[in-house]
């Protein structure tokens, strides 16, 4: 088994164990929604980057079906984003920004390490700063969508002219 296949297998084992042991009972709906939304945003990003030849994936799980790598883009990154969403602290902006950086900076290092030390992906016109900005954008967008979806409903709307 090659290094790349071992990394992919390890990512699946760790990912499934994380879902089984760290997704708490009161938040599975929030986790699932965040996972699906983040996966959708990642799909758009990867399709864009592959189409414009910014990133290539020499080792792929489904080489005859797609030019995308599957495990990092559709299991690992949405999993980390979902864990960020369900563990986000309530409170000041500073705590929330530090929490965002705590998740996106190591993820960027992982993403860049996969590109430089393995054949899972190869940066053509892409770099670590672009990846970091992309992860911040995806995490913040997913967080906003999940917050919007789970917001408290307004029970009574007051229309203009009603007194």
C-alpha positions, -999 to 999 in steps of 0.1 A, spaced: 0 0 0 14 34 -10 19 63 14 -11 81 -2 -35 52 2 -23 48 38 -30 85 45 -65 81 30 -73 50 50 -60 67 82 -82 98 74 -113 76 71 -106 58 104 -99 89 123 -128 107 107 -154 80 115 -140 76 151 -143 114 156 -179 114 144 -187 84 167 -171 98 198 -170 136 196 -204 146 181 -224 151 212 -260 141 215 -277 176 216 -259 188 184 -261 161 157 -285 181 136 -262 211 136 -232 189 128 -250 172 99 -262 205 84 -227 220 87 -211 189 72 -234 191 42 -231 228 36 -193 228 40 -192 198 16 -212 218 -10 -189 248 -7 -158 226 -10 -173 210 -41 -177 244 -57 -142 254 -48 -126 222 -60 -145 222 -92 -133 258 -98 -97 250 -90 -95 219 -111 -113 235 -141 -88 264 -140 -58 241 -135 -49 256 -101 -47 222 -83 -43 187 -97 -49 154 -79 -25 128 -92 -37 101 -68 -75 99 -67 -100 74 -52 -122 74 -83 -98 82 -113 -123 72 -139 -152 92 -125 -137 126 -116 -105 146 -115 -111 155 -78 -96 140 -47 -124 126 -26 -113 120 10 -97 153 19 -122 175 1 -154 156 9 -147 139 43 -118 155 61 -124 193 55 -162 192 60 -156 171 92 -132 197 106 -155 225 96 -185 208 113 -164 203 145 -156 240 144 -193 248 141 -205 226 170 -176 237 193 -177 274 186 -177 294 218 -204 320 226 -192 354 236 -168 380 224 -156 384 188 -121 379 199 -128 344 213 -146 334 181 -119 347 159 -92 329 179 -114 297 177 -116 302 139 -78 306 137 -73 275 159 -91 254 133 -80 271 100 -43 275 106 -36 238 114 -59 228 85 -39 250 62 -7 234 73 -22 199 68 -35 209 33 -1 223 23 17 193 37 -5 170 17 4 190 -14 42 191 -8 49 157 7 24 134 -11 9 129 -45 -27 134 -32 -27 170 -46 -3 193 -64 -4 230 -63 -1 245 -98 -12 281 -93 -22 279 -56 -4 285 -23 -8 282 14 -22 318 18 -48 312 -8 -58 279 10 -60 297 44 -82 325 30 -103 298 13 -107 279 46 -116 310 65 -142 319 38 -158 285 38 -159 282 77 -174 317 81 -199 311 53 -209 277 67 -212 292 102 -234 320 89 -257 296 71 -260 272 100 -267 301 124 -294 313 100 -309 279 97 -311 274 134 -321 309 144 -349 315 168 -381 321 148 -399 354 151 -433 345 165 -451 377 156 -441 401 129 -452 436 133 -461 451 99 -459 488 91 -491 506 99 -502 481 126 -505 497 160 
